[in-house]
Amino acid sequence: MKKALVTGGTGFVGSHVARLLVERGVSIRVLARAGSRKDNLAGLNPALCEIVTGDLNDANSLREAIQGCDALYHVAADYRLWSRDPQELYRTNIEGTRALLQAALDAGVQTVVYTSTVGALGIPGDGSSGTEDTPVSEARMIGHYKRSKFLAEREALSFVAKGLPVVVTNPSTPVGEQDIKPTPTGQIIVDFLNRKMPAYLDTGLNLIDVRDVAEGTLLAGEHGKPGEKYILGNRNMTLKEILETLSQITGVPAPKIQIPYPVAYLAVGLEQIFTTQVLRRAPAHPFEGVKMAKHRMFFDASKAVRELGLPQSPIEEALRRAVEWYQANGYVRR
């Protein structure tokens, strides 16, 4: 591999992909929007890491960025559960992906990994874990983020027929360090550390160490089959179990009260109305997040483990690193 283009390299998962490539001696080019924080790329060898300004909504910048690259790791996405203009998510996640992959096709890129999400996959109705083959439809997508990623994944796979060797990964819920925004799951950890979680919902997630997601992304480029999807996940945990694990790590008491969903809908709905209409800012707890939590997001990553060699590192260690990183970077009140 001569040079790889990484989109989303300043973000949570993308920065781990970028660091892992550089650690292995691969020369990378990171596409970053003007004004993006570069904290997550600090300390990378400048001889191997070139940062170029560009945007998924600027096709010219994408064509320039892909020149001279023989691999593409498309990790970037507009990951928001609330937006004043939801069309922004569709423009970035679908149209931006289409423009980037077309540029890669025109440039003759030989390795392409598109980072989707388990949110674009189906969830069995019987409570079992979802797989890459669980039936799913656009109508089952909750909210604009999931719907945009579902359609973007279809867009990415359509390029296989055009001759672009696209492999799709579907990360579950990564946890670990460098979650600068933070993600919705990272915000749960931050709220817990700041003792802002007096209660919990009956929901569940599949957690994976963010470093394993980065490893799985590179493995998908090396061993994945074009046109195939691979769930990058590890351990299914209820929210109660996650909070109890965080309590064991930190000594902060885990909440004991489970909130009924009608109460959560009312509380979060009122908060969203007040925050968006009166304060004119994004809500801390988007209503779509509560709607998603109604369904346990449990998944089976055995295909990626079997075919790619996806690591399954202990979740406790990933959560510990996440806690320490949030504490060291000013997210937690003293």
C-alpha positions in Angstrom: 0.0 0.0 0.0 1.6 3.3 -1.1 -0.8 5.9 0.3 -4.2 5.7 2.0 -6.9 8.4 2.2 -8.7 8.5 5.6 -11.9 10.5 6.0 -13.1 11.3 9.5 -9.5 11.0 10.7 -9.9 13.8 13.2 -12.8 12.1 14.9 -13.2 9.2 17.3 -13.0 6.0 15.2 -11.2 7.7 12.2 -8.3 8.9 14.4 -7.7 5.4 15.6 -7.7 4.1 12.0 -5.2 6.8 11.1 -2.9 6.1 14.0 -2.9 2.4 13.3 -2.0 2.9 9.7 0.9 5.2 10.6 2.1 2.8 13.3 2.3 0.2 10.5 4.4 2.5 8.3 1.6 3.4 5.9 1.7 6.9 4.4 -1.7 8.5 4.9 -3.6 11.6 3.8 -6.3 12.8 6.2 -9.3 14.7 4.8 -10.3 17.4 7.4 -12.8 20.2 7.1 -11.5 23.7 7.6 -11.5 24.6 11.3 -11.7 20.9 12.4 -10.0 20.1 15.7 -6.8 18.2 15.0 -6.2 17.1 18.6 -6.6 13.5 17.8 -3.8 13.5 15.3 -1.3 15.2 17.6 2.1 13.5 17.6 1.7 11.5 14.4 4.8 11.4 12.2 4.4 14.3 9.7 6.4 12.3 7.2 3.6 9.7 7.1 0.6 11.8 8.0 -0.5 14.6 5.6 -3.6 16.6 6.5 -5.5 18.2 3.6 -8.5 20.5 3.8 -11.7 19.2 2.2 -15.3 18.4 2.7 -17.7 15.6 1.7 -19.9 18.3 0.3 -17.1 19.6 -2.0 -16.6 17.1 -4.9 -13.5 19.0 -6.2 -11.8 18.6 -2.8 -12.5 14.9 -2.8 -11.1 14.4 -6.3 -7.9 16.3 -5.3 -7.6 14.3 -2.0 -7.8 10.9 -3.6 -5.1 11.5 -6.2 -2.1 9.3 -5.7 -3.9 7.1 -3.2 -4.4 3.4 -3.7 -6.5 2.8 -0.6 -9.5 4.6 0.9 -10.9 4.3 4.4 -14.2 6.3 4.4 -14.9 6.7 8.1 -16.4 10.2 8.1 -20.1 10.8 8.7 -22.5 13.4 10.0 -23.3 11.6 13.3 -26.1 13.6 15.0 -29.3 12.4 16.5 -30.8 15.9 16.1 -30.3 18.6 13.5 -32.2 21.8 12.8 -31.9 20.9 9.1 -32.0 17.1 8.7 -31.1 17.4 5.0 -27.6 18.2 6.1 -27.2 14.5 7.2 -28.5 13.2 3.9 -26.2 15.5 1.9 -23.1 14.5 3.8 -23.8 10.8 4.4 -25.3 9.9 1.0 -24.3 12.5 -1.6 -20.9 12.9 0.0 -20.3 9.2 0.0 -21.4 8.9 -3.7 -19.1 11.7 -4.7 -16.1 10.3 -2.8 -16.6 6.8 -4.2 -17.0 8.1 -7.7 -13.7 9.9 -7.2 -12.1 6.7 -6.0 -13.4 4.8 -8.9 -12.1 7.4 -11.4 -8.7 7.3 -9.6 -8.4 3.5 -9.8 -8.3 3.0 -6.0 -7.6 -0.7 -5.2 -8.8 -1.0 -1.6 -12.0 0.7 -0.3 -13.5 0.2 3.2 -16.7 2.1 3.9 -17.6 2.5 7.6 -21.4 2.1 8.1 -23.1 1.3 11.4 -25.1 -1.5 13.0 -27.8 1.1 13.0 -28.3 0.3 9.3 -28.9 -3.4 10.0 -32.0 -5.3 11.1 -32.8 -6.2 14.6 -34.6 -9.6 15.2 -38.0 -9.3 16.8 -37.4 -12.3 19.0 -34.7 -10.7 21.1 -31.8 -12.5 19.5 -28.7 -10.8 18.1 -28.8 -9.2 14.7 -26.4 -10.3 11.9 -25.3 -8.9 8.6 -28.2 -10.9 7.0 -31.1 -10.0 9.4 -33.9 -8.6 7.2 -34.2 -4.8 7.2 -35.9 -2.0 5.4 -35.8 1.7 5.2 -39.1 1.9 7.0 -37.5 0.3 10.1 -34.9 3.1 10.4 -35.5 5.4 13.4 -34.5 9.0 12.7 -32.6 10.8 10.1 -29.1 9.6 11.1 -30.0 5.9 10.8 -32.0 6.4 7.6 -29.2 8.4 6.0 -26.6 5.8 6.9 -28.9 3.0 5.7 -29.2 4.7 2.3 -25.5 5.6 2.2 -24.6 1.9 2.8 -26.7 1.0 -0.2 -25.1 3.7 -2.3 -21.6 2.3 -1.3 -22.5 -1.2 -2.2 -23.9 -0.1 -5.6 -20.3 0.8 -6.6 -19.2 -2.8 -6.5 -21.1 -3.4 -9.7 -19.2 -0.5 -11.2 -15.8 -2.2 -10.5 -14.9 -0.5 -7.1 -14.0 -3.2 -4.5 -16.0 -1.7 -1.6 -16.1 -3.6 1.7 -18.5 -2.5 4.3 -18.0 -2.5 8.0 -20.8 -2.1 10.6 -19.3 -1.0 13.9 -21.5 -1.5 16.9 -20.8 0.8 19.9 -17.1 1.8 20.1 -15.8 2.9 23.5 -12.3 4.1 24.5 -10.2 7.2 24.3 -10.2 10.2 21.9 -14.1 10.5 21.8 -13.8 14.3 21.5 -17.4 15.3 20.7 -18.4 12.9 22.5 -20.6 10.3 20.8 -24.0 9.5 22.4 -22.5 6.5 24.1 -19.5 8.6 25.3 -22.0 11.2 26.6 -23.6 8.4 28.7 -20.2 7.8 30.3 -19.6 11.5 30.8 -23.0 12.0 32.4 -22.4 9.0 34.7 -19.0 10.4 35.8 -20.6 13.8 36.5 -23.4 12.0 38.4 -26.1 13.2 36.0 -27.7 9.7 35.6 -30.1 9.2 38.5 -31.9 6.4 36.6 -31.6 4.2 33.6 -33.7 2.8 30.7 -34.2 -0.9 30.0 -32.1 -1.0 26.8 -28.9 -2.7 25.6 -26.0 -2.1 23.3 -23.2 -4.2 21.7 -19.9 -2.7 22.9 -16.4 -3.0 21.3 -13.0 -1.4 22.1 -12.5 1.4 19.6 -9.0 0.0 19.0 -10.5 -3.2 17.8 -12.7 -1.3 15.4 -9.6 0.3 13.9 -8.0 -3.1 13.7 -11.1 -4.5 12.1 -11.3 -1.7 9.6 -7.7 -2.5 8.4 -8.5 -6.2 8.4 -11.5 -5.6 6.2 -9.3 -3.9 3.7 -6.9 -6.8 3.7 -9.2 -9.8 3.9 -12.8 -8.6 3.3 -14.7 -9.6 0.2 -16.0 -6.7 -2.0 -19.8 -6.4 -1.6 -19.8 -8.0 1.9 -20.7 -6.5 5.2 -18.9 -7.2 8.5 -20.2 -6.3 12.0 -17.4 -5.0 14.1 -18.7 -5.7 17.6 -18.0 -7.7 20.7 -20.1 -7.9 23.9 -23.9 -7.4 24.3 -24.6 -5.5 27.5 -27.7 -4.0 29.0 -27.4 -0.3 30.0 -27.7 -1.4 33.6 -24.7 -3.7 33.2 -22.7 -1.0 31.5 -23.4 1.4 34.4 -22.6 -1.2 37.0 -19.3 -1.9 35.2 -18.5 1.8 35.2 -19.3 1.9 38.9 -16.8 -0.9 39.5 -14.1 1.0 37.6 -14.7 4.4 39.2 -16.4 3.8 42.6 -19.3 6.1 41.5 -22.6 4.5 42.5 -24.7 3.1 39.7 -28.3 4.3 39.5 -30.8 1.9 41.0 -34.0 3.3 39.4 -35.3 2.1 36.0 -37.3 4.8 34.2 -40.5 3.7 32.4 -40.4 4.6 28.7 -43.5 6.8 28.9 -41.8 8.9 31.5 -38.6 9.1 29.5 -40.5 10.1 26.4 -42.3 12.9 28.2 -39.2 14.2 30.0 -36.9 14.2 26.9 -39.7 15.5 24.7 -40.2 18.5 27.0 -36.4 19.1 27.3 -36.0 19.0 23.5 -38.9 21.6 23.0 -37.4 23.9 25.6 -33.8 23.6 24.4 -34.5 23.9 20.7 -37.3 26.5 20.8 -36.4 28.6 23.8 -32.6 28.3 24.1 -32.1 27.8 20.4 -29.5 25.1 20.7 -29.1 21.3 20.2 -30.7 19.2 22.9 -28.4 17.3 25.3 -30.7 14.2 25.0 -32.3 14.0 21.6 -35.7 12.4 21.4 -34.6 10.1 18.7 -32.1 8.6 21.1 -34.9 7.5 23.5 -36.9 6.1 20.5 -33.8 4.0 19.5 -33.3 2.8 23.1 -36.7 1.1 22.9 -35.0 -1.7 21.0 -32.0 -3.5 22.4 -29.1 -3.1 19.8 -27.7 -6.6 20.3 -25.5 -8.0 17.5 -23.4 -11.0 16.5 -19.9 -10.3 15.2 -18.9 -13.9 14.6 -18.6 -13.4 10.8 -15.9 -10.7 11.3 -14.1 -12.7 13.9 -14.1 -15.8 11.7 -13.4 -14.2 8.3 -11.3 -11.2 9.3 -9.7 -12.1 12.6 -11.5 -9.3 14.4 -10.0 -8.9 18.0 -12.3 -9.2 21.0 -10.5 -7.2 23.7 -12.0 -6.9 27.2 -14.7 -4.2 27.3 -13.7 -3.4 30.9 -10.3 -2.2 29.7 -11.8 0.0 27.0 -14.3 1.6 29.4 -11.4 2.2 31.9 -9.4 4.0 29.2 -12.5 6.0 28.2 -13.0 7.1 31.8 -9.4 8.1 32.3 -9.4 10.0 29.0 -12.5 12.0 29.9 -11.1 12.7 33.3 -7.8 13.9 31.9 -9.3 16.1 29.2 -11.8 18.2 31.2 -15.1 16.4 30.6 -15.6 15.6 34.3 -16.2 18.0 37.1 -13.8 17.8 40.0 
